[in-house]
Amino acid sequence: MPTIKTLGRKKPFHYEGSIGEGVTIQFPGGNTPVSAALFEAILGQFGGQTIPGGFSFDNPTPGGLGEWVQEHSSEFNSRALTPKHASHIAAILVRECNVGFSIDGNAVWLHFP
């Protein structure tokens, strides 16, 4: 079970599985499934683009991964997810899919191949 850190606040977390099979992110209050279909949809939606992470729970950045996950995750996943979950998803994408990232002040930018 890999332990990695979120990109912005660098909070460590554990997950099981892979992007191709789906993952389970482990949180202190319980586990959150993220389907392979959701990862595939994210990679298809943002391939070749640089986008903001937009992980703010209250005010996700328009056009960012957090906003997209909040609006579309229920279409591809067994439950709706939040921008907070998107910060974990982004870290997994960086680890497993060669998605790059950069930090500008407090903003996280994702660079999709």
C-alpha positions in Angstrom: 0.0 0.0 0.0 1.8 3.2 -1.2 2.1 6.2 1.0 2.3 9.5 -0.9 1.6 13.1 -0.3 -1.0 15.5 -1.7 0.5 18.1 -4.0 -0.4 21.4 -2.3 -0.4 20.8 1.5 1.8 17.7 1.3 -0.4 15.7 3.6 0.5 12.0 3.6 -2.1 9.4 2.7 -2.3 5.7 1.8 -4.1 4.1 -1.1 -4.6 0.6 -2.5 -4.9 -0.5 -6.1 -3.9 1.2 -9.4 -5.4 3.6 -11.9 -6.1 0.7 -14.2 -8.1 -1.2 -11.6 -9.4 1.6 -9.4 -8.1 2.7 -6.1 -9.3 3.0 -2.5 -8.0 6.1 -0.7 -7.6 5.5 3.0 -8.9 8.3 5.2 -9.1 8.3 9.1 -12.9 8.3 8.9 -13.2 5.6 6.3 -12.1 4.5 2.8 -13.1 6.2 -0.5 -13.2 4.3 -3.7 -12.1 5.9 -7.0 -12.9 3.9 -10.1 -10.7 3.2 -13.0 -13.4 4.8 -15.2 -13.0 8.1 -13.3 -9.2 8.1 -13.8 -9.8 7.3 -17.5 -12.3 10.2 -17.8 -9.9 12.6 -16.2 -7.0 11.7 -18.5 -9.3 11.9 -21.5 -10.7 15.3 -20.5 -7.4 17.0 -19.7 -4.9 15.2 -22.0 -2.3 17.6 -23.3 -3.5 20.5 -21.1 -2.2 22.4 -18.1 -5.0 23.1 -15.6 -5.2 24.4 -12.1 -5.6 21.9 -9.3 -8.4 23.9 -7.7 -8.6 21.8 -4.5 -10.4 24.4 -2.4 -13.5 22.7 -0.8 -15.5 25.9 -0.6 -14.4 27.6 -3.8 -12.7 25.3 -6.3 -10.9 27.1 -9.1 -13.1 27.2 -12.3 -11.7 24.9 -14.9 -9.6 23.0 -12.3 -9.5 19.4 -11.4 -11.3 19.9 -8.1 -14.3 21.6 -9.8 -14.4 18.8 -12.5 -14.3 16.0 -10.0 -17.0 17.7 -7.9 -19.3 18.1 -11.0 -18.6 14.8 -12.8 -17.3 12.2 -10.4 -20.8 10.7 -9.8 -21.0 9.9 -13.5 -18.0 7.6 -13.4 -17.6 6.6 -9.7 -19.8 4.8 -7.2 -20.1 8.0 -5.2 -19.7 11.7 -5.7 -16.3 13.1 -4.7 -15.2 16.6 -3.6 -12.3 18.9 -4.5 -10.5 17.4 -1.4 -10.6 14.0 -3.0 -9.2 15.6 -6.2 -6.1 16.6 -4.3 -5.5 12.9 -3.6 -6.4 11.9 -7.1 -3.9 14.4 -8.5 -1.1 12.9 -6.4 -2.0 9.4 -7.7 -2.0 10.7 -11.3 1.5 12.2 -10.8 2.8 9.0 -9.3 1.3 6.6 -11.8 0.6 8.5 -15.1 3.5 10.9 -15.7 1.2 13.9 -15.0 3.5 16.7 -14.1 2.8 19.5 -11.6 4.2 22.9 -10.5 3.4 25.1 -7.6 3.0 28.9 -8.0 2.5 30.5 -4.6 -0.5 28.5 -3.2 -1.7 27.3 -6.6 -1.0 23.8 -7.9 -0.9 23.4 -11.7 -1.3 20.0 -13.3 0.5 19.2 -16.6 -1.2 16.4 -18.4 0.8 14.5 -21.1 
